[in-house]
């Protein structure tokens, strides 16, 4: 399902995967911004909302730290 993602989108999704594997929870928006090199937290939130719409990720609460990878 990730074959239509841009390189930037792949980096963000990879960052989420790595953080969940390391800590058991998703990264904060600010952590993603810093790790991937995006220009603002709003650009990260935009990307995350797009992933959520596509079913690539989901959240159990309103916090992005509750992000889980989709199936």
C-alpha positions in Angstrom: 0.0 0.0 0.0 3.0 2.4 0.5 4.1 2.1 -3.2 2.5 5.4 -4.1 4.2 7.5 -1.4 6.7 10.2 -2.0 10.2 9.9 -0.6 9.3 12.4 2.1 6.2 10.4 3.0 8.2 7.2 3.2 10.7 9.0 5.6 7.8 10.1 7.9 6.3 6.6 7.9 9.7 5.1 8.5 10.2 7.5 11.4 6.9 6.3 12.9 7.8 2.6 12.5 11.2 3.1 14.1 9.9 5.0 17.1 7.2 2.4 17.7 9.7 -0.4 17.5 12.1 1.4 19.9 9.6 2.7 22.5 6.2 1.2 21.9 4.6 4.5 21.1 4.5 6.9 18.2 6.7 9.9 18.0 5.4 13.4 18.7 4.8 15.8 15.8 7.9 17.8 16.9 10.1 14.7 16.9 9.0 13.8 13.4 9.6 17.4 12.3 13.2 17.2 13.6 14.0 13.7 12.5 12.7 14.0 9.0 13.6 17.6 8.5 10.2 19.0 7.7 9.7 22.8 7.9 7.0 23.0 10.5 4.8 21.0 12.8 1.8 21.8 10.6 3.4 20.1 7.6 3.9 17.0 9.8 0.3 17.1 11.0 -0.9 17.4 7.4 1.1 14.4 6.4 -0.2 12.4 9.4 -3.8 13.3 8.6 -3.3 12.1 5.0 -1.9 8.8 6.3 -4.8 8.4 8.6 -7.3 9.1 5.8 -5.6 6.4 3.7 -5.7 3.8 6.5 -1.9 3.7 6.9 -2.0 4.8 10.5 -4.7 5.2 13.2 -4.9 6.8 16.6 -6.5 5.5 19.8 -6.8 9.1 21.2 -6.4 12.6 19.8 -2.7 12.5 20.6 -0.3 11.6 17.7 1.7 9.6 20.2 -1.1 7.1 20.2 -0.5 6.5 16.5 -0.5 2.8 15.4 0.4 1.5 12.0 -2.4 0.3 9.8 -2.7 -3.1 8.3 
